[in-house]
Amino acid sequence: LAALTVVTCGKNDDNNGSGGGNTSVGKFLPPKWIQGSWFKDNTKQYGYAFKANDFCQITMGATNCFMEKDLPVTDIKDQKTNQFYKISYKISSYEHTYMFEKVNNNEIKVTHNGKVQGNYHR
């Protein structure tokens, strides 16, 4: 008779950390490197904004933040490293997944539900 013990180590960090391997469930906690506003072009009509505890979409120049506006978002999963930020969430039964990859301090590459959306700039 043998016993098998499995030990796993992970980091579940509820701060807005800038380090690698940070994961949170139930809230948006963007890493420090991505916080601020990012735009598709110089018109600043379309893009994304990240606050210490919120994720926002910029459409036609209006910024709509999920937590600030108390939008009906559920099943939030948030993963981050020094080079990427991945979030997924549901609105009703439709799941959204975004992947933001750091190109440099002023540029990110955005993928939404598996489709590349392009590069965004500060």
C-alpha positions in Angstrom: 0.0 0.0 0.0 1.5 3.3 -1.1 0.3 6.8 -0.6 0.8 9.4 -3.2 0.9 13.0 -2.2 0.9 15.8 -4.8 2.1 19.2 -3.8 1.5 22.2 -6.1 2.8 25.7 -5.7 1.3 28.8 -7.2 0.9 32.4 -6.7 -2.6 33.9 -6.3 -1.9 37.5 -5.8 -4.7 40.0 -5.3 -2.6 43.1 -5.7 -2.1 44.9 -8.9 1.3 43.4 -9.2 3.8 43.9 -11.9 5.5 40.6 -11.4 5.0 37.3 -13.2 2.5 34.6 -12.4 -0.1 36.8 -10.8 -3.7 35.5 -11.1 -6.9 36.8 -9.6 -10.5 35.5 -9.9 -13.6 37.6 -9.6 -12.0 41.0 -10.2 -9.9 43.0 -12.7 -6.4 43.8 -11.4 -4.4 45.0 -14.3 -0.6 45.1 -13.9 1.0 48.5 -13.4 2.8 48.4 -16.8 -0.6 48.5 -18.6 -2.5 51.0 -16.4 -3.6 54.1 -18.3 -5.2 54.6 -21.7 -4.3 52.9 -25.0 -5.7 54.0 -28.4 -5.9 52.5 -31.9 -4.9 55.7 -33.6 -4.4 59.4 -33.0 -8.1 60.2 -33.0 -8.4 58.6 -29.6 -11.9 57.4 -30.4 -11.2 53.6 -29.8 -9.1 51.8 -27.3 -8.8 50.4 -23.8 -8.1 51.9 -20.4 -6.9 50.1 -17.3 -7.3 51.3 -13.7 -5.8 49.6 -10.7 -9.0 47.6 -10.3 -11.0 48.0 -13.5 -11.0 47.3 -17.2 -12.5 49.9 -19.6 -13.3 50.0 -23.3 -13.2 53.3 -25.2 -15.7 53.6 -28.0 -16.4 56.8 -29.9 -14.3 58.7 -27.3 -16.5 57.5 -24.4 -14.8 55.4 -21.7 -16.9 52.6 -20.2 -15.4 50.8 -17.2 -17.0 47.5 -16.0 -16.6 47.9 -12.3 -17.2 51.7 -12.2 -20.5 51.4 -14.1 -21.4 48.2 -12.2 -22.0 46.4 -15.5 -23.3 42.8 -15.4 -20.0 41.0 -15.8 -19.3 37.6 -14.2 -16.7 34.9 -14.1 -13.8 37.3 -14.3 -10.4 35.6 -14.6 -7.3 37.8 -14.7 -3.7 36.6 -15.4 -0.6 38.8 -15.7 3.1 38.9 -16.1 5.6 41.6 -17.0 4.9 41.0 -20.7 1.2 40.1 -21.0 -2.2 40.6 -19.4 -5.0 38.2 -20.1 -8.6 38.6 -19.0 -11.7 36.7 -19.5 -15.2 37.4 -18.3 -18.9 36.7 -19.2 -21.7 39.1 -20.0 -24.9 37.0 -19.9 -23.7 33.7 -21.3 -21.2 35.1 -23.8 -17.5 34.8 -22.8 -14.9 37.4 -23.8 -11.2 36.8 -23.7 -8.6 39.6 -24.3 -4.9 39.2 -24.4 -2.7 42.3 -24.2 1.0 41.8 -25.1 3.5 44.4 -24.2 5.5 45.5 -27.3 7.3 48.3 -25.5 6.4 50.9 -22.8 4.2 52.8 -25.3 2.7 50.0 -27.4 0.6 46.9 -26.9 -0.7 44.2 -29.2 -4.4 43.2 -28.6 -6.1 39.9 -29.3 -9.9 39.5 -28.6 -11.5 36.0 -28.7 -8.6 34.7 -30.8 -8.7 37.5 -33.4 -5.8 40.0 -33.5 -7.2 43.5 -33.1 -3.9 45.3 -33.8 -1.5 47.5 -31.9 -2.6 50.3 -29.5 -0.5 53.2 -28.3 -0.5 55.5 -25.3 
